[in-house]
């Protein structure tokens, strides 16, 4: 279930980044940037929540 939620968050971040980057004439760069940031955040959250007792 966590994997599905993380994937959805990354896809939503990419779509938002695509449109925000489009305003700066860098649509793909914005999508990649937002998806990367969201991916790192989801990975860190998964690691931190796994270590809790």
N, C-alpha and C positions, 0 to 999 in steps of 0.2 A: 504494500500500500504506500509506503514512503517513497518508493521509486517512482510510482505513478504521479504522486503529488509533486515530487521534485522535477519530473519531466514536464509537467504542466506549467510549473512556475518558470522554468527555463524558456519554454515556448512562448508564454505570455510576455516575458521580459524581452525576448527577441522581437516580437511583434511591436511592442512599445518602442524599443530601440530603433526599429526600422522606420517608424513614422517620425520619431524625434530626429533621427539622423537625416531623414528626408528633408527636413527644414534647413539643414546645413549642407545639403548636397552630398551627403555621405550616408546614404540609407543603409548599405550593407555594413559599413563600419560601425554604425550605431547598433545594428542588430547583433553583430558579433560582440561588441563591447558589453552590451546589456546581458546577453546570454552567458558570457564568460563570468561576469560578476555574479550573476544569479547562480551559476553552476558552482563556483567556489563557495558561495554562502551556503548552498544546500549540502555540499560535501562536508564543510566544517560543522554544520548543524548535525549531520548524521554521525560524524565521529564523536562529537561531544555528547550526544544523547545516548550513544552506545556505551560510553564509559561510566555513566551514572549507575549506581547500584539499584 
